[in-house]
Amino acid sequence: MVPRFLQPLLSRSTRSVLLLGPRQTGKSTLMAALSPDLSINLAHEPTYLEFARNPAELEERLAALPPRKPRSTVLLDEVQRLPSVLNTAQALLDRPGNRLRFLLTGSSARKLRRGNANLLPGRIHTYHLGPLTSAECGYALDTKQALATGTLPGVWSDPDSSDRRKTLRSYAATYLREEVQAESLTRNLEGFARFLHVTGEWAGHHFDLSKLAAAAQVTRQSVARYTEILEDTLIVHRVDPFTKKSARRLVQHPKYYFFDGGVRNGLLGSFDAPADRIGAMFEHLVFSQLVAGCAAIDEERRISSYRTEHGSEVDFIVERGRDLWALEVKASRNVGSGDLRGLRAFAEWYGKRHAAMVLYLGETRRRIDGIDVVPWQEGLREMGL
């Protein structure tokens, strides 16, 4: 098992924590590594039913723990299935002489919100877990494998490429069956399935909801609702346009990226990287690493994109405090001056000091017209991700 960067951070903390992340990112494995005294998996149907039937179930199980330890740690897995249990958790944490620490995991912020979940303000710290990062793997990810099947921990560690692909194909089917039905969308499951496939094809491009609705043969209102569900269940991430005060108008349609490129490939049923797909696949890989890399070190960075009405474009603008990186992603082993037009246009428009970088598939670092062209994993290392 690849050690996760969050593990020592969570081990050192004495606070209760909520760990959010899509399914199969390793939340349960990470929390189990913290050696909880009591583990409760609400994704297990019999366990869920026991807790749903008996509001005192948590207290009764805690009462059965050995009383000798000065502090007890309790893992509640997939807590969004029964948000009401968090009220009991708060009552227990607020008791005088409390000696409990809760480890909570969840894969749907939407279900927590719709269930009026008590997120224990002031009592709990929230973290996010994504797929494996290049840093966690010593900046030695196999690029070909990562492009094809992503970096979900269980998928990445499977030595059989056929098994990896089968797992990712079933991921989309499982998501449709469990997540969508749970969101009461079964009346138009076929429409959502079409929307999800079209979203997979359009991911990484600027979204026009009206055009997406026409392609998926659903209403524009449905597209807006379906997109919100994908965001809330952490399947896709929205990338808004980078803005600043300027007379030049920027295109305002956002981009959306899947949290893992392998999941997107499984949805589309294609894992190969021909010339017409490798660009989008490499963008997804880099984006996934940017988001997961920030989560792994518990650091907030804003990720946006740049595009003008005249077509000048930069794939990602990454901001951390006063630091800003303009990143162009090139799925090629050769980069020329013509590939830097977007970065030059952004520098002229932005007018402030920043780092400009091309992340590419080559193995040699170059500098062209004052812009660094860097092997992609080396670039992530330089950004502290």
N, C-alpha and C positions, 0 to 999 in steps of 0.2 A: 504494500500500500504506500502511495506517495504521501509523505507528511504534508499536512496543510498548514499554511502560515498562520491561520487563525488559532490553531490549537494551543500554542504556548501563551498567546494573548488571553484566551478564554481560561486557561489553567491558572494564570496569575490573578485573574479578577475574582473578587468575592461577591460581585453583584449577580443577581438573577439576569438571565439573558434570553432574548428572542432571536433565533437564527432563521432568517428568511432566505429562500432560494427555490428555484425550480426543482421538480422531481429529478431524482437520480444524480444530484450534484454532490451527494455524500454527507448530507446534514446529519442523518442518524448515526452514521459511522463516526463522524467527528465528535458528536456528543457522547457516544458510547465510550470513546477513548478517554473521556473525562471521568470515567468510573462512577457513574451515578449510583446511589444507594437503592433507588427505586426507579424502574423504567416502565413507562406506560405508553403503549403505542395505540393511538386512537385511529390509525389507519386499519388496525385489526378489527374486523367487524364485531366479533363477540365482545371484545373489550369496549368498543364504542357503545354498544347496546347496554352493557352493564353500567357505564357512566351516565348514559342518557336516561336510564330508568331510575337510577339512584343518585340524587344530588349529593348525598353524603359519602359516595364511593371513595373519593380522594382522601377525605379525612379518615375514613375507616382503614384504608391501606396504609396511610402514614402512621396511624396509631399502632400498627403491627410491626413497625420497624424497631430494631434493637435500640434501647434508650441510652446506650453507653456513649455513642459518638457525640462530640461537642457540636457537630454540624452535619446535617443530612442534605444530600443533593438529590433532586427529583427531576427526572426527564419526562416531559410530556411531548410526545411526538405527534406531528400533524395536528396541532392544537386548533387550527381553523375549523376542523370538523365539529368541534363542540366549544364554541367561544365562551359559553356560560361558565365553564370550569375556571376561567380566569378570575371570576368574582370570588370563588373559593380561595384561589391562590392569593389574591390580595388580602382577604381576611386573615389568612394564615401568616402572611408576611407582616401584617400590622399588629399581630399579637405581641404583647410585652415579652421580652426574652426570646424572640423568634430565633430559631437555629436552622432555618430552611434556606436553601438556594434552589431556585427553579431554573431548569434548562428547557426552553420551549423551542420547538421548530414549527415552521409553517411554510406552505407553498402557495398560498393564495391570500394576498392582502385584501382582495375583494370579499372573500368569505368572512374574514375577520371584521371588516367594516360593515358588511350587510348584517352580520350577526351581532352588531353593537358590542363588539368585543371590548372588554376593559383591558387596555394595553399597559396597565399598571404604571401610570406616569410617575416619574421620580423614583421608581423602584426597580426598573428594568432597563438594560441597555440593549439596543437592537443592532444586529450585525447582518451582513449578507454573505452568502456563499454561492459562488459560481462554479463553472467547470475548472479543471486543472489549469494552472497558469504556466507559462514558460519558465517563470522564476522558480516556481515550486518544482519544476523538472530540471533545474540547473541550466536553463536556457539551452536545452538540447532536445527540444521537441522534434520528432520526425515530421517534417513539413508535409510530406506527401500523405501520411496517415492523418495528420491533423486537418488537412484540407478535405479529405474524403469523409472521415467519420468523427471529426471533432475531438473534444477532450473531456467528455463526461468521464468521471473516474472509472466506473465499471466497464464502460465501453473501451476506454483507452487501454486498460490492463488486459483485455481479452486478446489472446495471441492469434485468434482465428478471425481473419477479415470477414469471412462469410457470416460468422456469428455476430460480429460488430454491426454489420449492415442489417441483419435480421432484427437485432435489438432496436435499432433506430427506426426501422419501418414500423415496428409494433408500438414505438413510443407515440407516434402520431395517432394510431388507432386507439391506444389506451386513453390518450388525452381527449379524443372525441367522445369516447364512450363514458368516461368518468367525469371529466371536468365540465364538458358541455352539458351533459344531462343534469349535473348538479346545479348548473346555472339556469335550468328551466328553459333550455332552448330546443328541446326535443321536437317541438312542433315544426321546426324548420331545420332539422339536422342536415338535410341535403344541401340547403342553401348555405349553411355554415361550412360544410365540407368544401363546397365550391369556393367560398370566400377564403378559407384557409389555404387552399391550393394556389389560388391567385396571389394571395399575400406572400406565399413562398416564392413565387416567380418574380414578384415586384419588389421583394425585400432588398433594401440597399438603394432603391431609387426614390425619388421624391414622389410622395403619395398625393394623388388627386382623388378624393373620396368619390366624386361623381363618376370618374372613369373606372375606378375600382368596382363600384357598385354595378356598372354596366357589364364589366367583364365577368363578375361573379353572379350576375342575374339576380341581385337582391336590391332592396331599397338603399338609398344613401343613409337613411337613419339606421338601418340595420348594420351597415358597414361601420358607422361611428360606434354603435354599441358593441359589435363584435371586436373591434380594435381595442376598445377599452377593456374588454374581458381578457384579451391576450396580454395587455400590459399589466393588468391587475394580477393575473396568474403567472406573471414573470416570464412568459414565453417570448415576448418581443420587447425591445427597448425603443423608445422614441428618440430621435435625434433632430432637434430643432435647428433652424438656421442661425448662424452666428450674426449678431446684430451690434451695431454701435451707431451713434448719431452720424448720419452722412446723407448727402443729397442723392447718392446712388441707391436705387431701390433694389433690394434683394428678393429673390424668389422665396415665398413664405411657406410653401408646402414642406412638411417635415419628411424625414426618412424614417424607416423602421428596419431594425435588424433583429434576427432571431438570436437568442442568448447563446446558442451553440450552432455552428455551421453544420455539424453532423446531423442535428435534429432537423434542420431545414432540408438537407439532402435526403433524409429518410422520408420526409413529407412529400418531396418531389419524386421520390423513387429513383434517384440517380446520384451515384457517388463518383462518377468519372469527372475529369477536369479537362474537357476539350477547350479549344481556344475561345469559344463563345461563352463559356461558363466560368473559367478559372478566375477571371477578374472579380466577379461577384463572390466567388468562394473565398478568395484571398482577403477581400474586404471584410467578409463576415468573420474570418479567422482573426484578423487584426482587431476588429471591433470587440469581439468576444474577449480577447486578451486584455484590451484596455479596461473594459468594465470589470472583468473578473480580477484583474490585477489590482485595481483600486479597492475592490471589496476585500481582497486577501490581506491587504495591509491596513484595512479600515480607514481609508483616506478618501475624502470627497474631491472629485474632480469633475468639472463640467465638460461634457463632450458635445460638440455641435458640428455643423458643416457650413461650408461657404459656397455660395453660388450666386452669380449675378444674372440679370435678365439677358445679358449678352453671352452667357455661356461660360464665363470664367468660373472655375470650380476647384475647391480643395476638399479632399475626402473628410478629414477630421480636424477640428480645432479643439485642443485639449487645454483647459485652464485650471491652474492650481494657484490660488492667491493671485500674486502679481506675475506669475510665470505663465507663459503661453507657448504652446507648440502648434505649428501648422504642419499637418502630416498628409503627404500624398502617398497612396498605396499603389504600387505597381507590380502586377503579377508577371514579372519578366526578369530575366537575368541581364538585360541590357537597358540602360536608361540614358537618354540623350537630352540635349538642351531643350528640345521641343516638349519634353515631358514636364518641364518646370514652369510652363506658362501660368498655370493656376497659382502656384506659390508666388511667382513674381507679381501677379495681379493682386493677390491678397496683401503682399508687403506694401505695394503702392497705395492700396485703399486703406489699410490699417494704419500705417504711418507711425507705428510704435515698435520698440524693440521686442523681438520675439525669436524663437528658435524655429527654423524651417528645416524639414527633413523629409526625404523620400525613403520609405521602407519598401524593400524589394526582395526578390527571391535569389538574388546573387549572393556570392560569398565574400566579395571584396568590397571594402569601404572605398568610396570615391568622393570627390568634391568637384562639382560642376557649377560654374558661374556663381561661386560662393555659397552653394547649397549642398549640404551633406546628403549623400546617397549611401544608405546603410543597410546591411543585412537585417531583416526584420526583427530577429530576436535580439540582436545587438542594440538596435534602436530602443526596444522596450527596456533593456537593461539601463541605458543612458537616461531614460525617463523615470527610473526608479520603480519600474513595474516588472 
